[in-house]
Amino acid sequence: MNPSLSIAQRLTAPTSKFFKPLMYAGAIVAALVGGLSIFQENLAAAGYGVPALIAQASTIVGWIGAAIAAVSSFTVDFDALKAKQERK
């Protein structure tokens, strides 16, 4: 294990197989919540109020999804990284 990788190296290194689906799921959830917030704004502009609890919950879920995607993108599969470096 090489804990001294820079941020740029971590982003370009292969992602662990466990975290890859989490990264995609977090990004999808964040994108869906982004679209939902735009939809909520349009509903509010048209005069249809969205309950504050729903708006707040969707915001929190969006931030959690974005955080999961961000943290997962920094994980490194060191076995795959070592194999990649040996091929060079």
Backbone atoms as SQL, in Angstrom:
CREATE TABLE atoms (id INTEGER PRIMARY KEY, chain TEXT, resi INTEGER, resn TEXT, atom TEXT, x REAL, y REAL, z REAL);
INSERT INTO atoms VALUES
  (1, 'A', 1, 'MET', 'N', 0.845, -1.172, 0.000),
  (2, 'A', 1, 'MET', 'CA', 0.000, 0.000, 0.000),
  (3, 'A', 1, 'MET', 'C', 0.891, 1.237, 0.000),
  (4, 'A', 2, 'ASN', 'N', 0.474, 2.235, -0.772),
  (5, 'A', 2, 'ASN', 'CA', 1.239, 3.471, -0.871),
  (6, 'A', 2, 'ASN', 'C', 0.357, 4.636, -0.439),
  (7, 'A', 3, 'PRO', 'N', 0.361, 4.970, 0.850),
  (8, 'A', 3, 'PRO', 'CA', -0.522, 6.043, 1.317),
  (9, 'A', 3, 'PRO', 'C', -0.055, 7.435, 0.920),
  (10, 'A', 4, 'SER', 'N', 1.109, 7.541, 0.282),
  (11, 'A', 4, 'SER', 'CA', 1.631, 8.859, -0.059),
  (12, 'A', 4, 'SER', 'C', 1.261, 9.296, -1.475),
  (13, 'A', 5, 'LEU', 'N', 0.195, 8.763, -2.021),
  (14, 'A', 5, 'LEU', 'CA', -0.254, 9.189, -3.344),
  (15, 'A', 5, 'LEU', 'C', -0.849, 10.589, -3.261),
  (16, 'A', 6, 'SER', 'N', -0.605, 11.381, -4.288),
  (17, 'A', 6, 'SER', 'CA', -1.202, 12.716, -4.322),
  (18, 'A', 6, 'SER', 'C', -2.677, 12.605, -4.720),
  (19, 'A', 7, 'ILE', 'N', -3.382, 13.704, -4.603),
  (20, 'A', 7, 'ILE', 'CA', -4.804, 13.708, -4.958),
  (21, 'A', 7, 'ILE', 'C', -4.981, 13.404, -6.441),
  (22, 'A', 8, 'ALA', 'N', -4.135, 13.996, -7.272),
  (23, 'A', 8, 'ALA', 'CA', -4.236, 13.752, -8.716),
  (24, 'A', 8, 'ALA', 'C', -3.954, 12.288, -9.042),
  (25, 'A', 9, 'GLN', 'N', -2.985, 11.696, -8.352),
  (26, 'A', 9, 'GLN', 'CA', -2.685, 10.283, -8.585),
  (27, 'A', 9, 'GLN', 'C', -3.839, 9.398, -8.129),
  (28, 'A', 10, 'ARG', 'N', -4.466, 9.764, -7.029),
  (29, 'A', 10, 'ARG', 'CA', -5.608, 8.978, -6.546),
  (30, 'A', 10, 'ARG', 'C', -6.785, 9.054, -7.516),
  (31, 'A', 11, 'LEU', 'N', -7.003, 10.221, -8.107),
  (32, 'A', 11, 'LEU', 'CA', -8.119, 10.367, -9.044),
  (33, 'A', 11, 'LEU', 'C', -7.891, 9.596, -10.338),
  (34, 'A', 12, 'THR', 'N', -6.633, 9.456, -10.750),
  (35, 'A', 12, 'THR', 'CA', -6.348, 8.755, -12.000),
  (36, 'A', 12, 'THR', 'C', -6.060, 7.276, -11.796),
  (37, 'A', 13, 'ALA', 'N', -5.873, 6.855, -10.554),
  (38, 'A', 13, 'ALA', 'CA', -5.599, 5.446, -10.268),
  (39, 'A', 13, 'ALA', 'C', -6.887, 4.632, -10.384),
  (40, 'A', 14, 'PRO', 'N', -6.761, 3.325, -10.597),
  (41, 'A', 14, 'PRO', 'CA', -7.963, 2.477, -10.675),
  (42, 'A', 14, 'PRO', 'C', -8.733, 2.491, -9.354),
  (43, 'A', 15, 'THR', 'N', -10.049, 2.561, -9.466),
  (44, 'A', 15, 'THR', 'CA', -10.913, 2.581, -8.285),
  (45, 'A', 15, 'THR', 'C', -11.187, 1.154, -7.831),
  (46, 'A', 16, 'SER', 'N', -11.288, 0.979, -6.545),
  (47, 'A', 16, 'SER', 'CA', -11.583, -0.325, -5.968),
  (48, 'A', 16, 'SER', 'C', -12.921, -0.843, -6.492),
  (49, 'A', 17, 'LYS', 'N', -13.010, -2.152, -6.678),
  (50, 'A', 17, 'LYS', 'CA', -14.239, -2.744, -7.221),
  (51, 'A', 17, 'LYS', 'C', -15.433, -2.524, -6.299),
  (52, 'A', 18, 'PHE', 'N', -15.195, -2.441, -5.006),
  (53, 'A', 18, 'PHE', 'CA', -16.282, -2.209, -4.066),
  (54, 'A', 18, 'PHE', 'C', -16.832, -0.793, -4.195),
  (55, 'A', 19, 'PHE', 'N', -15.951, 0.178, -4.405),
  (56, 'A', 19, 'PHE', 'CA', -16.367, 1.575, -4.411),
  (57, 'A', 19, 'PHE', 'C', -16.841, 2.076, -5.768),
  (58, 'A', 20, 'LYS', 'N', -16.541, 1.359, -6.842),
  (59, 'A', 20, 'LYS', 'CA', -16.951, 1.819, -8.174),
  (60, 'A', 20, 'LYS', 'C', -18.474, 1.933, -8.302),
  (61, 'A', 21, 'PRO', 'N', -19.253, 0.909, -7.905),
  (62, 'A', 21, 'PRO', 'CA', -20.713, 1.078, -7.976),
  (63, 'A', 21, 'PRO', 'C', -21.226, 2.166, -7.037),
  (64, 'A', 22, 'LEU', 'N', -20.581, 2.317, -5.883),
  (65, 'A', 22, 'LEU', 'CA', -20.985, 3.384, -4.963),
  (66, 'A', 22, 'LEU', 'C', -20.756, 4.756, -5.586),
  (67, 'A', 23, 'MET', 'N', -19.656, 4.896, -6.308),
  (68, 'A', 23, 'MET', 'CA', -19.354, 6.171, -6.955),
  (69, 'A', 23, 'MET', 'C', -20.427, 6.503, -7.993),
  (70, 'A', 24, 'TYR', 'N', -20.773, 5.515, -8.811),
  (71, 'A', 24, 'TYR', 'CA', -21.792, 5.752, -9.836),
  (72, 'A', 24, 'TYR', 'C', -23.164, 6.008, -9.209),
  (73, 'A', 25, 'ALA', 'N', -23.508, 5.246, -8.188),
  (74, 'A', 25, 'ALA', 'CA', -24.807, 5.433, -7.536),
  (75, 'A', 25, 'ALA', 'C', -24.894, 6.807, -6.875),
  (76, 'A', 26, 'GLY', 'N', -23.822, 7.221, -6.217),
  (77, 'A', 26, 'GLY', 'CA', -23.816, 8.541, -5.586),
  (78, 'A', 26, 'GLY', 'C', -23.952, 9.657, -6.603),
  (79, 'A', 27, 'ALA', 'N', -23.278, 9.513, -7.734),
  (80, 'A', 27, 'ALA', 'CA', -23.372, 10.533, -8.783),
  (81, 'A', 27, 'ALA', 'C', -24.775, 10.570, -9.385),
  (82, 'A', 28, 'ILE', 'N', -25.376, 9.407, -9.568),
  (83, 'A', 28, 'ILE', 'CA', -26.738, 9.356, -10.118),
  (84, 'A', 28, 'ILE', 'C', -27.730, 9.985, -9.151),
  (85, 'A', 29, 'VAL', 'N', -27.597, 9.660, -7.871),
  (86, 'A', 29, 'VAL', 'CA', -28.504, 10.237, -6.867),
  (87, 'A', 29, 'VAL', 'C', -28.348, 11.755, -6.824),
  (88, 'A', 30, 'ALA', 'N', -27.118, 12.234, -6.848),
  (89, 'A', 30, 'ALA', 'CA', -26.887, 13.683, -6.815),
  (90, 'A', 30, 'ALA', 'C', -27.484, 14.360, -8.053),
  (91, 'A', 31, 'ALA', 'N', -27.351, 13.727, -9.213),
  (92, 'A', 31, 'ALA', 'CA', -27.914, 14.301, -10.437),
  (93, 'A', 31, 'ALA', 'C', -29.442, 14.306, -10.391),
  (94, 'A', 32, 'LEU', 'N', -30.030, 13.228, -9.897),
  (95, 'A', 32, 'LEU', 'CA', -31.491, 13.177, -9.789),
  (96, 'A', 32, 'LEU', 'C', -32.018, 14.230, -8.820),
  (97, 'A', 33, 'VAL', 'N', -31.335, 14.409, -7.719),
  (98, 'A', 33, 'VAL', 'CA', -31.764, 15.419, -6.748),
  (99, 'A', 33, 'VAL', 'C', -31.599, 16.818, -7.334),
  (100, 'A', 34, 'GLY', 'N', -30.559, 17.019, -8.127),
  (101, 'A', 34, 'GLY', 'CA', -30.400, 18.308, -8.798),
  (102, 'A', 34, 'GLY', 'C', -31.570, 18.602, -9.721),
  (103, 'A', 35, 'GLY', 'N', -31.984, 17.609, -10.485),
  (104, 'A', 35, 'GLY', 'CA', -33.152, 17.777, -11.347),
  (105, 'A', 35, 'GLY', 'C', -34.427, 17.977, -10.551),
  (106, 'A', 36, 'LEU', 'N', -34.540, 17.262, -9.448),
  (107, 'A', 36, 'LEU', 'CA', -35.717, 17.395, -8.592),
  (108, 'A', 36, 'LEU', 'C', -35.797, 18.789, -7.975),
  (109, 'A', 37, 'SER', 'N', -34.663, 19.351, -7.612),
  (110, 'A', 37, 'SER', 'CA', -34.691, 20.694, -7.025),
  (111, 'A', 37, 'SER', 'C', -35.115, 21.736, -8.059),
  (112, 'A', 38, 'ILE', 'N', -34.702, 21.561, -9.299),
  (113, 'A', 38, 'ILE', 'CA', -35.158, 22.474, -10.361),
  (114, 'A', 38, 'ILE', 'C', -36.659, 22.329, -10.565),
  (115, 'A', 39, 'PHE', 'N', -37.140, 21.090, -10.533),
  (116, 'A', 39, 'PHE', 'CA', -38.572, 20.837, -10.670),
  (117, 'A', 39, 'PHE', 'C', -39.343, 21.474, -9.517),
  (118, 'A', 40, 'GLN', 'N', -38.802, 21.381, -8.309),
  (119, 'A', 40, 'GLN', 'CA', -39.454, 21.993, -7.150),
  (120, 'A', 40, 'GLN', 'C', -39.498, 23.511, -7.284),
  (121, 'A', 41, 'GLU', 'N', -38.435, 24.103, -7.801),
  (122, 'A', 41, 'GLU', 'CA', -38.424, 25.554, -8.013),
  (123, 'A', 41, 'GLU', 'C', -39.470, 25.961, -9.046),
  (124, 'A', 42, 'ASN', 'N', -39.603, 25.179, -10.100),
  (125, 'A', 42, 'ASN', 'CA', -40.605, 25.484, -11.125),
  (126, 'A', 42, 'ASN', 'C', -42.018, 25.335, -10.574),
  (127, 'A', 43, 'LEU', 'N', -42.223, 24.332, -9.739),
  (128, 'A', 43, 'LEU', 'CA', -43.539, 24.182, -9.110),
  (129, 'A', 43, 'LEU', 'C', -43.845, 25.372, -8.205),
  (130, 'A', 44, 'ALA', 'N', -42.858, 25.808, -7.447),
  (131, 'A', 44, 'ALA', 'CA', -43.059, 26.949, -6.555),
  (132, 'A', 44, 'ALA', 'C', -43.331, 28.218, -7.357),
  (133, 'A', 45, 'ALA', 'N', -42.662, 28.375, -8.496),
  (134, 'A', 45, 'ALA', 'CA', -42.894, 29.551, -9.335),
  (135, 'A', 45, 'ALA', 'C', -44.285, 29.528, -9.946),
  (136, 'A', 46, 'ALA', 'N', -44.825, 28.338, -10.156),
  (137, 'A', 46, 'ALA', 'CA', -46.169, 28.212, -10.724),
  (138, 'A', 46, 'ALA', 'C', -47.253, 28.314, -9.658),
  (139, 'A', 47, 'GLY', 'N', -46.850, 28.441, -8.408),
  (140, 'A', 47, 'GLY', 'CA', -47.830, 28.605, -7.349),
  (141, 'A', 47, 'GLY', 'C', -48.154, 27.342, -6.579),
  (142, 'A', 48, 'TYR', 'N', -47.479, 26.268, -6.878),
  (143, 'A', 48, 'TYR', 'CA', -47.690, 25.018, -6.150),
  (144, 'A', 48, 'TYR', 'C', -46.555, 24.852, -5.150),
  (145, 'A', 49, 'GLY', 'N', -46.893, 24.904, -3.900),
  (146, 'A', 49, 'GLY', 'CA', -45.867, 24.807, -2.870),
  (147, 'A', 49, 'GLY', 'C', -45.430, 23.375, -2.632),
  (148, 'A', 50, 'VAL', 'N', -44.162, 23.201, -2.442),
  (149, 'A', 50, 'VAL', 'CA', -43.603, 21.903, -2.081),
  (150, 'A', 50, 'VAL', 'C', -43.344, 21.943, -0.580),
  (151, 'A', 51, 'PRO', 'N', -43.789, 20.936, 0.152),
  (152, 'A', 51, 'PRO', 'CA', -43.551, 20.949, 1.596),
  (153, 'A', 51, 'PRO', 'C', -42.059, 21.099, 1.919),
  (154, 'A', 52, 'ALA', 'N', -41.789, 21.880, 2.929),
  (155, 'A', 52, 'ALA', 'CA', -40.398, 22.164, 3.296),
  (156, 'A', 52, 'ALA', 'C', -39.648, 20.899, 3.689),
  (157, 'A', 53, 'LEU', 'N', -40.346, 19.962, 4.300),
  (158, 'A', 53, 'LEU', 'CA', -39.698, 18.714, 4.705),
  (159, 'A', 53, 'LEU', 'C', -39.187, 17.946, 3.489),
  (160, 'A', 54, 'ILE', 'N', -39.975, 17.910, 2.433),
  (161, 'A', 54, 'ILE', 'CA', -39.557, 17.205, 1.216),
  (162, 'A', 54, 'ILE', 'C', -38.380, 17.919, 0.564),
  (163, 'A', 55, 'ALA', 'N', -38.441, 19.226, 0.511),
  (164, 'A', 55, 'ALA', 'CA', -37.345, 19.991, -0.086),
  (165, 'A', 55, 'ALA', 'C', -36.058, 19.808, 0.714),
  (166, 'A', 56, 'GLN', 'N', -36.160, 19.865, 2.024),
  (167, 'A', 56, 'GLN', 'CA', -34.974, 19.701, 2.869),
  (168, 'A', 56, 'GLN', 'C', -34.422, 18.284, 2.778),
  (169, 'A', 57, 'ALA', 'N', -35.308, 17.293, 2.772),
  (170, 'A', 57, 'ALA', 'CA', -34.860, 15.901, 2.688),
  (171, 'A', 57, 'ALA', 'C', -34.160, 15.634, 1.357),
  (172, 'A', 58, 'SER', 'N', -34.693, 16.173, 0.274),
  (173, 'A', 58, 'SER', 'CA', -34.052, 15.949, -1.022),
  (174, 'A', 58, 'SER', 'C', -32.688, 16.635, -1.084),
  (175, 'A', 59, 'THR', 'N', -32.565, 17.781, -0.457),
  (176, 'A', 59, 'THR', 'CA', -31.267, 18.464, -0.416),
  (177, 'A', 59, 'THR', 'C', -30.248, 17.637, 0.356),
  (178, 'A', 60, 'ILE', 'N', -30.656, 17.097, 1.481),
  (179, 'A', 60, 'ILE', 'CA', -29.745, 16.287, 2.295),
  (180, 'A', 60, 'ILE', 'C', -29.335, 15.026, 1.544),
  (181, 'A', 61, 'VAL', 'N', -30.291, 14.369, 0.905),
  (182, 'A', 61, 'VAL', 'CA', -29.979, 13.161, 0.135),
  (183, 'A', 61, 'VAL', 'C', -29.022, 13.488, -1.007),
  (184, 'A', 62, 'GLY', 'N', -29.203, 14.634, -1.629),
  (185, 'A', 62, 'GLY', 'CA', -28.299, 15.048, -2.702),
  (186, 'A', 62, 'GLY', 'C', -26.881, 15.258, -2.215),
  (187, 'A', 63, 'TRP', 'N', -26.733, 15.910, -1.076),
  (188, 'A', 63, 'TRP', 'CA', -25.397, 16.127, -0.516),
  (189, 'A', 63, 'TRP', 'C', -24.750, 14.812, -0.103),
  (190, 'A', 64, 'ILE', 'N', -25.539, 13.911, 0.443),
  (191, 'A', 64, 'ILE', 'CA', -24.996, 12.603, 0.825),
  (192, 'A', 64, 'ILE', 'C', -24.541, 11.840, -0.415),
  (193, 'A', 65, 'GLY', 'N', -25.346, 11.865, -1.468),
  (194, 'A', 65, 'GLY', 'CA', -24.961, 11.200, -2.713),
  (195, 'A', 65, 'GLY', 'C', -23.696, 11.788, -3.308),
  (196, 'A', 66, 'ALA', 'N', -23.590, 13.105, -3.281),
  (197, 'A', 66, 'ALA', 'CA', -22.384, 13.757, -3.804),
  (198, 'A', 66, 'ALA', 'C', -21.162, 13.412, -2.961),
  (199, 'A', 67, 'ALA', 'N', -21.335, 13.345, -1.654),
  (200, 'A', 67, 'ALA', 'CA', -20.214, 12.996, -0.777),
  (201, 'A', 67, 'ALA', 'C', -19.765, 11.560, -1.011),
  (202, 'A', 68, 'ILE', 'N', -20.716, 10.658, -1.176),
  (203, 'A', 68, 'ILE', 'CA', -20.366, 9.260, -1.451),
  (204, 'A', 68, 'ILE', 'C', -19.606, 9.155, -2.767),
  (205, 'A', 69, 'ALA', 'N', -20.067, 9.863, -3.782),
  (206, 'A', 69, 'ALA', 'CA', -19.385, 9.830, -5.077),
  (207, 'A', 69, 'ALA', 'C', -17.975, 10.406, -4.972),
  (208, 'A', 70, 'ALA', 'N', -17.830, 11.491, -4.229),
  (209, 'A', 70, 'ALA', 'CA', -16.512, 12.127, -4.104),
  (210, 'A', 70, 'ALA', 'C', -15.537, 11.244, -3.334),
  (211, 'A', 71, 'VAL', 'N', -15.978, 10.711, -2.213),
  (212, 'A', 71, 'VAL', 'CA', -15.089, 9.866, -1.409),
  (213, 'A', 71, 'VAL', 'C', -14.733, 8.593, -2.168),
  (214, 'A', 72, 'SER', 'N', -15.696, 8.017, -2.861),
  (215, 'A', 72, 'SER', 'CA', -15.436, 6.788, -3.607),
  (216, 'A', 72, 'SER', 'C', -14.451, 7.005, -4.746),
  (217, 'A', 73, 'SER', 'N', -14.443, 8.195, -5.313),
  (218, 'A', 73, 'SER', 'CA', -13.528, 8.445, -6.426),
  (219, 'A', 73, 'SER', 'C', -12.078, 8.541, -5.967),
  (220, 'A', 74, 'PHE', 'N', -11.840, 8.746, -4.676),
  (221, 'A', 74, 'PHE', 'CA', -10.478, 8.833, -4.161),
  (222, 'A', 74, 'PHE', 'C', -9.923, 7.492, -3.693),
  (223, 'A', 75, 'THR', 'N', -10.744, 6.455, -3.677),
  (224, 'A', 75, 'THR', 'CA', -10.242, 5.148, -3.254),
  (225, 'A', 75, 'THR', 'C', -9.410, 4.537, -4.373),
  (226, 'A', 76, 'VAL', 'N', -8.444, 3.727, -3.991),
  (227, 'A', 76, 'VAL', 'CA', -7.511, 3.162, -4.963),
  (228, 'A', 76, 'VAL', 'C', -7.454, 1.652, -4.792),
  (229, 'A', 77, 'ASP', 'N', -7.514, 0.947, -5.907),
  (230, 'A', 77, 'ASP', 'CA', -7.275, -0.489, -5.921),
  (231, 'A', 77, 'ASP', 'C', -5.769, -0.672, -6.126),
  (232, 'A', 78, 'PHE', 'N', -5.051, -0.889, -5.031),
  (233, 'A', 78, 'PHE', 'CA', -3.592, -0.919, -5.101),
  (234, 'A', 78, 'PHE', 'C', -3.074, -2.120, -5.886),
  (235, 'A', 79, 'ASP', 'N', -3.817, -3.235, -5.888),
  (236, 'A', 79, 'ASP', 'CA', -3.393, -4.386, -6.689),
  (237, 'A', 79, 'ASP', 'C', -3.445, -4.046, -8.176),
  (238, 'A', 80, 'ALA', 'N', -4.523, -3.407, -8.602),
  (239, 'A', 80, 'ALA', 'CA', -4.644, -3.014, -10.010),
  (240, 'A', 80, 'ALA', 'C', -3.629, -1.932, -10.357),
  (241, 'A', 81, 'LEU', 'N', -3.361, -1.032, -9.425),
  (242, 'A', 81, 'LEU', 'CA', -2.369, 0.016, -9.663),
  (243, 'A', 81, 'LEU', 'C', -0.977, -0.584, -9.817),
  (244, 'A', 82, 'LYS', 'N', -0.665, -1.561, -8.979),
  (245, 'A', 82, 'LYS', 'CA', 0.640, -2.219, -9.065),
  (246, 'A', 82, 'LYS', 'C', 0.776, -2.963, -10.392),
  (247, 'A', 83, 'ALA', 'N', -0.285, -3.657, -10.804),
  (248, 'A', 83, 'ALA', 'CA', -0.252, -4.373, -12.078),
  (249, 'A', 83, 'ALA', 'C', -0.121, -3.395, -13.244),
  (250, 'A', 84, 'LYS', 'N', -0.779, -2.262, -13.138),
  (251, 'A', 84, 'LYS', 'CA', -0.701, -1.245, -14.187),
  (252, 'A', 84, 'LYS', 'C', 0.713, -0.678, -14.291),
  (253, 'A', 85, 'GLN', 'N', 1.347, -0.458, -13.146),
  (254, 'A', 85, 'GLN', 'CA', 2.703, 0.083, -13.142),
  (255, 'A', 85, 'GLN', 'C', 3.717, -0.941, -13.643),
  (256, 'A', 86, 'GLU', 'N', 3.458, -2.224, -13.393),
  (257, 'A', 86, 'GLU', 'CA', 4.372, -3.267, -13.865),
  (258, 'A', 86, 'GLU', 'C', 4.298, -3.439, -15.373),
  (259, 'A', 87, 'ARG', 'N', 3.131, -3.142, -15.964),
  (260, 'A', 87, 'ARG', 'CA', 2.979, -3.259, -17.415),
  (261, 'A', 87, 'ARG', 'C', 3.743, -2.174, -18.157),
  (262, 'A', 88, 'LYS', 'N', 4.014, -1.070, -17.495),
  (263, 'A', 88, 'LYS', 'CA', 4.701, 0.046, -18.164),
  (264, 'A', 88, 'LYS', 'C', 6.162, -0.206, -18.338);
